[in-house]
Amino acid sequence: MSFEAINSVVQAEAEAKAAVAAAEAKARQMLSDAQAAGKAALEAAGDKADSAISELRRKADEEAMNKASELSYDVENKKAALRARAEARLDQAASLVVERIVKN
């Protein structure tokens, strides 16, 4: 084998090693980039979920406050109606008692 052929083989081996090293470096960089992108996507999804939960909680609290307000209004109306009926019956009862006392 001639010296030129040996140099050619050595040079080809060196180029192959360099290509393998470059490919490995590129693969490591691609893996690192993919991991970073995945982490960013997870964080974005987490932030979006937190935002959605906060919005749902706000709407639920608002709805609960509205229902509580409606219930309170209804209870106050029923209480006023019962009180009015009780006061009317109290006047009737007092009149009945007075009437019975006067008759006896």
PyMOL commands that set and color helices and strands:
alter all, ss='L'
color gray80, all
select helices_A, chain A and resi 3-103
alter helices_A, ss='H'
color red, helices_A
deselect
rebuild
show_as cartoon
